Amino acid sequence: MAGGLLAARNAEGYLDVTPELRVAGFENVYALGDISAIDVNKAGVAGREAAVVAKNIQAQIEGSADLAAYTPSKPVIILPLGPSGGSGQLPDGEIASPELISQIKGQHMMIDRYVEMLNLGA
Ligand SMILES: Cc1cc2nc3c(=O)[nH]c(=O)nc-3n(C[C@H](O)[C@H](O)[C@H](O)COP(=O)(O)OP(=O)(O)OC[C@H]3O[C@@H](n4cnc5c(N)ncnc54)[C@H](O)[C@@H]3O)c2cc1C
């Protein structure tokens, strides 16, 4: 990050962004994922932010000023320990059981989701 972008960099090193994920002070520059100051450092966050950024870039290309806003996520962590153990906190604050953590992540590490997302086939 250099030049004008430096002005958007906050004390923690993240880039300040608008709710539409545009870098503060820029119309056509977006920031998402770990570099963006709007939400915690999580792959899931980066994915949800990417969907908003893609939609907004498409809207700008089409000349629309109707941009979507990103809604920050609630604190959540899914921490598997082996295929059947683990712990975590769900978005409502509830502590998840090892069985639920195993179902969500431990048995497959969400591989299917990424195979589909990256169009890798079976
Ligand atoms: C050990 C570990 C465990 C994690 N576990 C989880 C988890 O369970 N769940 C979860 O949601 N998140 C988890 N995360 C966080 C998750 O990995 C990040 O939030 C996510 O990868 C951020 O995606 P990103 O695209 O913003 O950045 P990155 O994935 O870091 O991608 C940035 C890319 O930019 C490249 N790059 C850097 N500088 C340059 C340059 N000058 N020019 C060109 N390319 C450059 C880098 O090489 C990298 O490939 C974990 C992170 C770590 C380290």
The ligand as an SDF file (V2000), in Angstrom:
LIG
                    3D

 53 58  0  0  0  0  0  0  0  0999 V2000
   -3.3430  -20.8750   11.1040 C   0  0  0  0  0  0  0  0  0  0  0  0
   -4.5910  -20.1690   10.6100 C   0  0  0  0  0  0  0  0  0  0  0  0
   -5.8200  -20.7720   10.8010 C   0  0  0  0  0  0  0  0  0  0  0  0
   -6.9770  -20.1460   10.3460 C   0  0  0  0  0  0  0  0  0  0  0  0
   -8.1810  -20.7630   10.5420 N   0  0  0  0  0  0  0  0  0  0  0  0
   -9.3080  -20.1740   10.1050 C   0  0  0  0  0  0  0  0  0  0  0  0
  -10.5650  -20.8250   10.2750 C   0  0  0  0  0  0  0  0  0  0  0  0
  -10.6670  -21.9160   10.8110 O   0  0  0  0  0  0  0  0  0  0  0  0
  -11.6740  -20.1890    9.8240 N   0  0  0  0  0  0  0  0  0  0  0  0
  -11.6150  -18.9850    9.2070 C   0  0  0  0  0  0  0  0  0  0  0  0
  -12.6730  -18.4780    8.7970 O   0  0  0  0  0  0  0  0  0  0  0  0
  -10.4280  -18.3490    9.0210 N   0  0  0  0  0  0  0  0  0  0  0  0
   -9.2910  -18.9050    9.4660 C   0  0  0  0  0  0  0  0  0  0  0  0
   -8.0780  -18.2680    9.2880 N   0  0  0  0  0  0  0  0  0  0  0  0
   -8.0770  -16.9270    8.7000 C   0  0  0  0  0  0  0  0  0  0  0  0
   -8.1380  -17.0030    7.1790 C   0  0  0  0  0  0  0  0  0  0  0  0
   -7.0910  -17.8190    6.6910 O   0  0  0  0  0  0  0  0  0  0  0  0
   -8.0130  -15.5840    6.6160 C   0  0  0  0  0  0  0  0  0  0  0  0
   -8.9670  -14.7420    7.2370 O   0  0  0  0  0  0  0  0  0  0  0  0
   -8.2300  -15.5670    5.1120 C   0  0  0  0  0  0  0  0  0  0  0  0
   -7.2630  -16.3770    4.4660 O   0  0  0  0  0  0  0  0  0  0  0  0
   -8.1380  -14.1370    4.5820 C   0  0  0  0  0  0  0  0  0  0  0  0
   -8.2310  -14.1620    3.1900 O   0  0  0  0  0  0  0  0  0  0  0  0
   -7.6050  -12.9790    2.3480 P   0  0  0  0  0  0  0  0  0  0  0  0
   -7.8880  -13.3290    0.9280 O   0  0  0  0  0  0  0  0  0  0  0  0
   -8.0520  -11.6690    2.8870 O   0  0  0  0  0  0  0  0  0  0  0  0
   -6.0410  -13.0230    2.6420 O   0  0  0  0  0  0  0  0  0  0  0  0
   -4.9890  -14.1810    2.3260 P   0  0  0  0  0  0  0  0  0  0  0  0
   -5.6450  -15.5280    2.3060 O   0  0  0  0  0  0  0  0  0  0  0  0
   -3.8640  -13.9370    3.2820 O   0  0  0  0  0  0  0  0  0  0  0  0
   -4.5520  -13.8760    0.8290 O   0  0  0  0  0  0  0  0  0  0  0  0
   -3.7140  -12.7800    0.5230 C   0  0  0  0  0  0  0  0  0  0  0  0
   -2.8430  -13.2100   -0.6370 C   0  0  0  0  0  0  0  0  0  0  0  0
   -2.1340  -12.0740   -1.1160 O   0  0  0  0  0  0  0  0  0  0  0  0
   -0.8200  -12.4740   -1.4130 C   0  0  0  0  0  0  0  0  0  0  0  0
    0.0180  -11.2750   -1.3620 N   0  0  0  0  0  0  0  0  0  0  0  0
    0.5020  -10.6080   -0.2930 C   0  0  0  0  0  0  0  0  0  0  0  0
    1.2260   -9.5430   -0.6690 N   0  0  0  0  0  0  0  0  0  0  0  0
    1.1990   -9.5250   -2.0250 C   0  0  0  0  0  0  0  0  0  0  0  0
    1.7510   -8.6620   -2.9990 C   0  0  0  0  0  0  0  0  0  0  0  0
    2.4880   -7.5810   -2.6720 N   0  0  0  0  0  0  0  0  0  0  0  0
    1.5040   -8.9370   -4.2940 N   0  0  0  0  0  0  0  0  0  0  0  0
    0.7530  -10.0030   -4.6490 C   0  0  0  0  0  0  0  0  0  0  0  0
    0.2050  -10.8560   -3.7630 N   0  0  0  0  0  0  0  0  0  0  0  0
    0.4200  -10.6110   -2.4680 C   0  0  0  0  0  0  0  0  0  0  0  0
   -0.4770  -13.5210   -0.3580 C   0  0  0  0  0  0  0  0  0  0  0  0
    0.5570  -14.3590   -0.7880 O   0  0  0  0  0  0  0  0  0  0  0  0
   -1.8070  -14.2740   -0.2440 C   0  0  0  0  0  0  0  0  0  0  0  0
   -1.9070  -15.3480   -1.1640 O   0  0  0  0  0  0  0  0  0  0  0  0
   -6.9070  -18.8790    9.7230 C   0  0  0  0  0  0  0  0  0  0  0  0
   -5.6520  -18.2790    9.5310 C   0  0  0  0  0  0  0  0  0  0  0  0
   -4.5010  -18.9070    9.9840 C   0  0  0  0  0  0  0  0  0  0  0  0
   -3.1650  -18.2300    9.7700 C   0  0  0  0  0  0  0  0  0  0  0  0
  1  2  1  0
  2  3  1  0
  2 52  2  0
  3  4  2  0
  4  5  1  0
  4 50  1  0
  5  6  2  0
  6  7  1  0
  6 13  1  0
  7  8  2  0
  7  9  1  0
  9 10  1  0
 10 11  2  0
 10 12  1  0
 12 13  2  0
 13 14  1  0
 14 15  1  0
 14 50  1  0
 15 16  1  0
 16 17  1  0
 16 18  1  0
 18 19  1  0
 18 20  1  0
 20 21  1  0
 20 22  1  0
 22 23  1  0
 23 24  1  0
 24 25  2  0
 24 26  1  0
 24 27  1  0
 27 28  1  0
 28 29  2  0
 28 30  1  0
 28 31  1  0
 31 32  1  0
 32 33  1  0
 33 34  1  0
 33 48  1  0
 34 35  1  0
 35 36  1  0
 35 46  1  0
 36 37  1  0
 36 45  1  0
 37 38  2  0
 38 39  1  0
 39 40  1  0
 39 45  2  0
 40 41  1  0
 40 42  2  0
 42 43  1  0
 43 44  2  0
 44 45  1  0
 46 47  1  0
 46 48  1  0
 48 49  1  0
 50 51  2  0
 51 52  1  0
 52 53  1  0
M  END
$$$$
